[in-house]
Amino acid sequence: MEQVIARAKSCTVDCNNVDRKLRQILDMTVDEAHFHMKQSAFLYNLGAQTLPKSHHCLSMRLTLEYFKSSSLDSDDSTSRKFNDLKYKHYVILSKNVLAASVVINSTVSSSKEPGSLVFHILTDAQTFYAMKHWFTRNSYKKAALRVINYEGVILEKMPKYSIQKLYLPEEFRVLIRSIKQPTGNTRMKYLSMFSHSHFLIPEIFKNLNKVVVLDDDVVIQHDLSFLWNIDMGDKVNGAIEFCGQTLDQVRNLLGKTAYDPKSCAWMSGVNLINLDKWREHNITENYLLLMKKFKYKDKESLRAAAFPLSLLSFQHLIYPLDEKLTLAGLGCDYGIDEEVAWKSASLHYNGNMKPWLELGIPDYKKHWKRFLIRGDRFMEGCNVNP
């Protein structure tokens, strides 16, 4: 032992070199951690925004089968319902076959009179034939359905409008702080809003006077027929208000446009729309005028403009629906009570973790999967298993 100690004492150690080496190791470790954090964030966003490969396969197989089919456009005996005001009309904007199917299946399954329901599905040219073949092959009790090529309709009948591409409902992250404790913890919520395409709904459905607009990440669990008995007076949009966000808090996004600072934000998901009042208030024209005033450099800023434009367009025209109608946050909030979820009239998977993605929150996926059609040969062939 004495010899070992003696040899150790004979070796001089430069503490500066040791310190420098340890700092180099620390810097390399920190850089590596930052790299993996950025990579993880990128892959998370990519996973949230990209449709799974199996879903792409399903869409392509359905499109191919549509053109191989001997009867491309079968005579639909329910077509008379599409403009009949005595039926309850739903409008869905979607590019996702399974998501649209679940919304419709859940609505029909929860309805006391499914034969009184009519669904209008607005999709883009790329998904149109896949959607059309899917809904031709599958029945939803006695409900009437039709798939509409949004881009085709706009180009053919409304070429004057600049919104010729289908935009799906937009989602915006909002950070909420307590006024009493501004330095305390912040809460993040996702606000779903109408996209630019929603503002052409009254022009596309000129023969209808009232519709319910559903997002494609919604699951309906109770009968919604009571919505058609609501008298909204002079209001246009029946929506759930979110007064945690007011126009005054986003004044920097509103430009020089006049606004009511106390006006609350609202959410899409399940919206009761009075199309007659919409046309009476010229909301579409006002929206397009506001759109011209806003400066946007690229596609992302154009999409982001939907937030202030939607809030401004519906100032004083929102009819507040009961908050119990929709339980939101199933695509972002892990803390939702399971019993509350089962009792809610509708569930909204707003957020990045959609139920058809691997990122989806497992505890909430079961509500969505309940209404997913099983045993379809195209789903099995593409290994679709959300």
C-alpha positions as CSV (number, residue, x, y, z in Angstrom):
1,M,0.0,0.0,0.0
2,E,2.8,2.4,0.9
3,Q,4.4,1.8,-2.5
4,V,1.1,2.6,-4.3
5,I,0.7,5.8,-2.3
6,A,4.3,6.8,-3.0
7,R,3.8,6.2,-6.8
8,A,0.5,8.2,-6.7
9,K,2.3,11.1,-5.0
10,S,5.0,11.0,-7.6
11,C,2.5,11.6,-10.5
12,T,1.8,15.3,-10.8
13,V,-1.8,16.2,-11.8
14,D,-2.5,19.4,-13.7
15,C,-6.0,20.4,-12.3
16,N,-6.5,22.9,-15.1
17,N,-6.3,20.1,-17.7
18,V,-8.7,18.0,-15.7
19,D,-11.1,20.9,-15.4
20,R,-10.8,21.6,-19.2
21,K,-11.5,18.0,-20.1
22,L,-14.5,17.8,-17.8
23,R,-15.9,21.0,-19.3
24,Q,-15.4,19.6,-22.8
25,I,-17.3,16.4,-21.9
26,L,-20.1,18.5,-20.3
27,D,-20.4,20.7,-23.4
28,M,-20.5,17.7,-25.7
29,T,-23.2,16.1,-23.5
30,V,-25.3,19.3,-23.5
31,D,-25.0,19.6,-27.3
32,E,-26.0,16.0,-27.7
33,A,-29.0,16.5,-25.4
34,H,-30.1,19.6,-27.4
35,F,-29.8,17.7,-30.6
36,H,-32.0,14.8,-29.4
37,M,-34.5,17.3,-28.0
38,K,-34.8,19.1,-31.4
39,Q,-34.9,15.7,-33.2
40,S,-37.7,14.5,-30.9
41,A,-39.7,17.7,-31.3
42,F,-39.3,17.5,-35.1
43,L,-40.4,13.8,-35.3
44,Y,-43.3,14.5,-32.9
45,N,-44.6,17.3,-35.2
46,L,-44.0,15.2,-38.2
47,G,-46.0,12.3,-36.7
48,A,-48.8,14.6,-35.7
49,Q,-49.1,16.3,-39.2
50,T,-48.5,13.2,-41.4
51,L,-51.2,10.7,-42.2
52,P,-50.0,7.1,-41.4
53,K,-48.8,5.0,-44.3
54,S,-51.6,2.5,-43.8
55,H,-54.2,5.3,-44.3
56,H,-52.5,6.4,-47.5
57,C,-52.7,2.8,-48.7
58,L,-56.4,2.7,-47.8
59,S,-57.1,5.9,-49.8
60,M,-55.3,4.7,-52.9
61,R,-56.9,1.3,-52.8
62,L,-60.4,2.8,-52.5
63,T,-59.6,5.3,-55.4
64,L,-58.4,2.4,-57.6
65,E,-61.4,0.3,-56.7
66,Y,-63.7,3.2,-57.5
67,F,-62.5,3.4,-61.1
68,K,-62.5,-0.4,-61.5
69,S,-66.1,-0.6,-60.3
70,S,-68.7,-1.2,-63.0
71,S,-71.2,1.3,-61.5
72,L,-69.1,4.4,-60.7
73,D,-72.1,6.6,-59.8
74,S,-75.0,4.6,-58.6
75,D,-78.4,6.1,-58.6
76,D,-79.0,7.2,-55.0
77,S,-82.7,7.1,-54.1
78,T,-81.9,9.4,-51.1
79,S,-80.7,12.3,-53.3
80,R,-84.0,14.1,-52.9
81,K,-83.1,14.7,-49.2
82,F,-80.0,16.8,-50.0
83,N,-82.0,20.0,-50.4
84,D,-85.1,19.1,-48.3
85,L,-85.4,21.5,-45.3
86,K,-87.4,19.0,-43.2
87,Y,-84.3,16.9,-42.7
88,K,-81.4,17.6,-40.3
89,H,-78.3,18.5,-42.3
90,Y,-74.7,18.1,-41.2
91,V,-71.6,19.4,-43.0
92,I,-68.2,17.9,-42.5
93,L,-64.9,19.1,-44.0
94,S,-62.4,16.2,-44.1
95,K,-59.6,14.6,-46.1
96,N,-59.5,11.6,-43.8
97,V,-61.8,8.7,-44.8
98,L,-61.8,6.9,-41.4
99,A,-62.2,10.2,-39.4
100,A,-65.2,11.2,-41.5
101,S,-66.7,7.7,-41.2
102,V,-66.4,7.7,-37.4
103,V,-68.0,11.1,-37.1
104,I,-71.0,10.0,-39.2
105,N,-71.3,6.6,-37.6
106,S,-71.2,8.0,-34.1
107,T,-73.8,10.7,-35.0
108,V,-76.1,8.1,-36.6
109,S,-75.7,5.6,-33.8
110,S,-76.5,8.2,-31.2
111,S,-79.6,9.6,-33.0
112,K,-83.1,8.6,-32.2
113,E,-84.2,9.2,-35.8
114,P,-81.2,8.3,-38.1
115,G,-83.5,8.4,-41.1
116,S,-83.9,12.2,-40.7
117,L,-80.1,12.9,-41.0
118,V,-78.4,14.1,-44.1
119,F,-74.6,14.4,-44.3
120,H,-72.7,16.5,-46.7
121,I,-68.9,15.7,-46.8
122,L,-66.7,18.3,-48.3
123,T,-63.3,16.9,-49.4
124,D,-60.5,17.7,-51.8
125,A,-60.0,16.4,-55.3
126,Q,-57.3,13.9,-54.2
127,T,-59.5,12.2,-51.6
128,F,-62.8,12.6,-53.4
129,Y,-63.0,9.2,-55.1
130,A,-61.7,7.3,-52.1
131,M,-64.4,9.0,-49.9
132,K,-67.1,8.3,-52.6
133,H,-66.3,4.6,-52.8
134,W,-66.1,4.2,-49.0
135,F,-69.5,5.7,-48.4
136,T,-71.0,3.9,-51.3
137,R,-69.8,0.5,-49.9
138,N,-70.8,1.2,-46.3
139,S,-74.3,2.1,-45.0
140,Y,-75.1,4.2,-42.0
141,K,-78.6,3.0,-41.1
142,K,-81.1,5.2,-43.0
143,A,-79.0,8.4,-43.1
144,A,-78.4,10.0,-46.5
145,L,-74.8,10.9,-47.5
146,R,-73.1,12.6,-50.3
147,V,-69.5,13.4,-51.0
148,I,-68.7,16.8,-52.6
149,N,-65.5,17.7,-54.4
150,Y,-65.0,21.2,-52.8
151,E,-62.3,22.3,-55.2
152,G,-64.4,21.2,-58.2
153,V,-67.5,23.0,-57.0
154,I,-65.5,26.3,-56.4
155,L,-63.8,26.2,-59.8
156,E,-67.0,25.3,-61.6
157,K,-69.6,27.5,-59.9
158,M,-67.7,30.1,-57.8
159,P,-64.5,30.9,-59.7
160,K,-64.6,34.5,-58.4
161,Y,-63.6,33.3,-54.9
162,S,-59.9,33.1,-54.0
163,I,-60.4,30.3,-51.5
164,Q,-60.2,27.5,-54.1
165,K,-58.3,25.0,-51.9
166,L,-59.9,23.1,-49.2
167,Y,-58.8,24.2,-45.7
168,L,-59.6,22.0,-42.7
169,P,-60.5,23.5,-39.3
170,E,-57.4,25.3,-37.9
171,E,-56.1,24.7,-34.4
172,F,-54.2,27.3,-32.4
173,R,-52.3,26.8,-29.1
174,V,-53.2,29.3,-26.4
175,L,-51.3,29.8,-23.2
176,I,-53.5,30.8,-20.2
177,R,-52.2,32.5,-17.1
178,S,-54.0,33.5,-14.0
179,I,-54.6,37.3,-13.6
180,K,-54.1,37.0,-9.8
181,Q,-50.9,34.9,-10.2
182,P,-49.4,35.9,-13.5
183,T,-46.1,34.3,-12.6
184,G,-47.8,31.0,-11.7
185,N,-48.2,27.9,-13.9
186,T,-49.6,28.4,-17.4
187,R,-52.1,26.1,-19.0
188,M,-52.1,25.3,-22.7
189,K,-55.3,24.8,-24.7
190,Y,-56.0,24.1,-28.3
191,L,-58.6,26.4,-29.9
192,S,-60.2,24.9,-33.0
193,M,-61.5,27.6,-35.4
194,F,-63.2,27.7,-38.8
195,S,-60.9,27.7,-41.7
196,H,-61.2,29.9,-44.8
197,S,-63.2,27.2,-46.6
198,H,-65.9,27.2,-43.9
199,F,-66.9,30.7,-45.0
200,L,-68.1,29.4,-48.4
201,I,-70.5,26.9,-46.9
202,P,-73.6,29.3,-47.4
203,E,-72.6,29.6,-51.0
204,I,-72.2,25.9,-51.6
205,F,-75.5,25.0,-49.8
206,K,-77.7,27.8,-51.1
207,N,-80.9,25.8,-50.7
208,L,-80.4,25.1,-47.0
209,N,-81.2,27.4,-44.1
210,K,-79.7,25.7,-41.1
211,V,-76.8,23.1,-40.7
212,V,-74.7,21.7,-38.0
213,V,-71.0,21.8,-38.9
214,L,-68.9,19.0,-37.4
215,D,-65.1,18.7,-37.2
216,D,-63.7,15.3,-38.3
217,D,-62.0,14.8,-35.0
218,V,-65.3,14.7,-33.1
219,V,-67.2,11.7,-31.7
220,I,-71.0,12.2,-31.0
221,Q,-72.3,10.2,-28.0
222,H,-75.8,11.7,-27.5
223,D,-78.7,12.6,-29.8
224,L,-78.2,16.1,-31.2
225,S,-81.7,16.7,-32.6
226,F,-82.4,19.3,-29.9
227,L,-80.0,21.7,-31.7
228,W,-82.6,22.2,-34.4
229,N,-85.1,23.4,-31.8
230,I,-82.9,26.2,-30.6
231,D,-84.0,29.8,-31.4
232,M,-80.8,31.7,-32.0
233,G,-82.6,35.0,-32.7
234,D,-80.4,37.2,-34.8
235,K,-77.2,35.2,-34.0
236,V,-75.5,33.2,-36.7
237,N,-73.1,30.7,-35.1
238,G,-74.1,28.5,-32.2
239,A,-70.8,27.6,-30.6
240,I,-69.1,27.0,-27.2
241,E,-67.5,30.2,-26.1
242,F,-64.0,30.4,-24.6
243,C,-63.7,33.5,-22.5
244,G,-60.2,32.6,-21.4
245,Q,-59.3,34.4,-24.7
246,T,-60.8,37.8,-25.6
247,L,-60.2,40.0,-28.6
248,D,-58.3,42.5,-26.4
249,Q,-55.7,39.8,-25.7
250,V,-55.0,39.3,-29.4
251,R,-55.2,43.0,-30.4
252,N,-51.8,42.8,-32.0
253,L,-53.2,40.3,-34.6
254,L,-56.3,42.4,-35.4
255,G,-54.6,45.3,-37.2
256,K,-56.7,48.5,-37.4
257,T,-60.0,46.7,-37.7
258,A,-62.6,47.9,-35.1
259,Y,-63.4,45.3,-32.4
260,D,-65.0,44.7,-29.1
261,P,-62.2,44.1,-26.6
262,K,-64.5,42.0,-24.3
263,S,-65.7,39.7,-27.1
264,C,-64.9,36.1,-26.3
265,A,-63.2,33.5,-28.5
266,W,-65.3,30.5,-29.5
267,M,-64.5,26.9,-30.7
268,S,-65.4,24.8,-33.6
269,G,-66.2,21.1,-33.3
270,V,-70.0,21.1,-33.1
271,N,-71.5,24.4,-34.5
272,L,-75.1,25.2,-35.2
273,I,-75.2,27.6,-38.2
274,N,-78.1,29.7,-39.3
275,L,-77.4,30.1,-43.0
276,D,-80.2,32.6,-43.6
277,K,-78.8,35.0,-40.9
278,W,-75.3,34.4,-42.3
279,R,-76.4,35.6,-45.7
280,E,-78.3,38.4,-44.2
281,H,-75.2,39.7,-42.3
282,N,-73.0,39.3,-45.5
283,I,-70.5,37.4,-43.4
284,T,-68.8,35.7,-46.4
285,E,-68.3,39.0,-48.2
286,N,-67.0,40.7,-45.0
287,Y,-64.6,37.9,-44.3
288,L,-63.1,38.1,-47.8
289,L,-62.7,41.9,-47.4
290,L,-60.9,41.4,-44.1
291,M,-58.8,38.7,-45.7
292,K,-57.5,41.2,-48.3
293,K,-56.5,43.6,-45.6
294,F,-54.3,41.0,-43.8
295,K,-50.8,40.6,-45.1
296,Y,-49.5,37.1,-45.4
297,K,-46.3,36.0,-46.9
298,D,-46.7,32.2,-47.2
299,K,-49.2,29.4,-46.7
300,E,-48.5,29.2,-43.0
301,S,-49.3,32.8,-42.4
302,L,-52.4,32.5,-44.6
303,R,-53.6,29.6,-42.4
304,A,-52.8,31.5,-39.2
305,A,-54.9,34.5,-40.5
306,A,-58.0,32.3,-39.9
307,F,-57.7,32.9,-36.1
308,P,-58.2,36.7,-36.1
309,L,-60.5,36.7,-39.2
310,S,-62.9,34.2,-37.7
311,L,-63.1,36.1,-34.4
312,L,-63.7,39.4,-36.1
313,S,-66.3,38.0,-38.5
314,F,-68.5,36.6,-35.8
315,Q,-68.3,39.5,-33.3
316,H,-71.7,39.8,-31.5
317,L,-73.0,37.0,-33.7
318,I,-72.2,34.0,-31.5
319,Y,-75.0,32.1,-29.8
320,P,-73.4,30.5,-26.7
321,L,-74.1,26.8,-26.5
322,D,-74.1,24.8,-23.3
323,E,-70.5,23.9,-22.3
324,K,-71.7,20.4,-21.5
325,L,-72.3,19.8,-25.2
326,T,-68.7,19.1,-26.0
327,L,-65.8,17.8,-23.9
328,A,-62.7,19.2,-25.6
329,G,-59.0,18.4,-25.2
330,L,-58.9,14.7,-25.9
331,G,-56.0,15.2,-28.3
332,C,-53.8,17.1,-25.8
333,D,-54.9,16.7,-22.2
334,Y,-54.0,13.6,-20.2
335,G,-56.0,14.7,-17.2
336,I,-59.6,14.3,-18.4
337,D,-61.9,12.4,-16.1
338,E,-63.0,9.1,-17.6
339,E,-66.5,9.3,-16.2
340,V,-67.0,12.8,-17.6
341,A,-65.9,11.6,-21.0
342,W,-68.5,8.8,-21.0
343,K,-71.3,11.2,-20.1
344,S,-70.4,14.0,-22.5
345,A,-72.7,14.5,-25.5
346,S,-69.7,14.8,-27.8
347,L,-65.9,14.4,-27.5
348,H,-63.5,16.6,-29.4
349,Y,-60.0,15.3,-30.0
350,N,-58.5,18.8,-30.6
351,G,-54.7,18.8,-30.3
352,N,-51.9,16.9,-31.9
353,M,-52.6,13.5,-30.5
354,K,-55.5,12.5,-32.8
355,P,-57.1,9.1,-32.1
356,W,-56.1,7.6,-35.5
357,L,-52.4,8.3,-34.9
358,E,-50.0,6.3,-32.8
359,L,-49.5,9.5,-30.8
360,G,-53.1,9.3,-29.7
361,I,-53.7,9.1,-26.0
362,P,-54.5,5.4,-25.3
363,D,-57.2,6.0,-22.6
364,Y,-59.3,8.1,-25.0
365,K,-58.8,6.1,-28.2
366,K,-61.5,3.6,-27.1
367,H,-64.3,6.2,-27.5
368,W,-63.2,6.8,-31.1
369,K,-62.7,3.1,-31.9
370,R,-66.2,2.2,-30.8
371,F,-67.5,3.7,-34.0
372,L,-64.8,2.5,-36.4
373,I,-66.2,0.1,-39.0
374,R,-64.5,-3.3,-38.6
375,G,-63.9,-6.2,-41.0
376,D,-63.5,-4.1,-44.1
377,R,-61.3,-5.9,-46.6
378,F,-59.5,-2.7,-47.7
379,M,-58.6,-1.9,-44.1
380,E,-57.3,-5.4,-43.5
381,G,-55.3,-5.3,-46.8
382,C,-53.6,-2.1,-45.8
383,N,-53.2,-3.2,-42.1
384,V,-55.2,-0.2,-40.8
385,N,-55.4,-0.7,-37.1
386,P,-55.5,2.7,-35.2
